[in-house]
Amino acid sequence: MTAGYDPSAFVPFAVTVDLAVFTVRGGLLHVLLIRRGQEPYEGAWALPGGFVTPRESAETAARRELAEETGLSEAVVAALHLEQLRTYSEPDRDPRMRVVSVAFTALVPDMPEPAAEGGGDAAHARWVPVAEVGLPPASGRGDPHLASLAFDHAVILGHARERVGAKLEYTCLATAFCPPEFTLGELQSVYETVWDTALDRPNFRRKVLATPGFVEAVPGAARLTGGRGKPAALYRPGPATALHPPLLRPSEGNKR
């Protein structure tokens, strides 16, 4: 023990991780939620997460909790784009004790419904449209239990959604929502869904293809899109990580 240091002089507290995991399904932005099977907030919907153990980092704990509470494979979880959002440390944010949470956000392509393994606090897990979270019970839309998330998770979700929207302006992270090979129409749909904004197709295509390293054409590959035109060319993520110039979202007047 370090000389002169008395750890008992400080009130102990726990560290947890919370995850805001987003995907695009059916033209809507979805977030992964779990239904709590234990108190506090038993039966309420919450972001996946849990306590950090003494011998693991916050990011290691985040990936472990995501796998345990959703049933996603370790390989899938290891491949996710996961980044730290911010730290939440209000003294009364958890009724059990003083708990500081390190929040993360992750972006994933569309995938099947998750299945919680039954361990930890999660009784059930599913993808939920972000627009349905926080609706008043009298609205008649969505699950009334989603009107209020457990703990301060509604605040975390709001911060995470804003972070993702901003990151799409300056980075190439939109491709994380896409399959390994995608059309420019599918990429545009990601932007329109996350920003809730209609984009001009020719202008979007021009900006994407003019940005060095944003996407790369897949030689000889094309996909039928259901229209009468020729099959759409396929692309994959390029080597760039940042957009120069940025792809700024339109003004509020273009909301869908």
Secondary structure, 3 states (H helix, E strand, C coil): CCCCCCHHHCCCCEEEEEEEEEEEECCEEEEEEEEECCCCCCCCEECCEEECCCCCCHHHHHHHHHHHHHCCCHHHHHHCEEEEEEEECCCCCCCCCCEEEEEEEEECCCCCCCCCCCCCCEEEEEEEEHHHCCCCHHHCCCCHHHHCCCCCHHHHHHHHHHHHHHHHHHECHHHHHCCCCECHHHHHHHHHHHHCECCCHHHHHHHHHHCCCCEEEEEEEEECCCCCCCCEEEEEECCCCECCCCCCCCCHHHEC
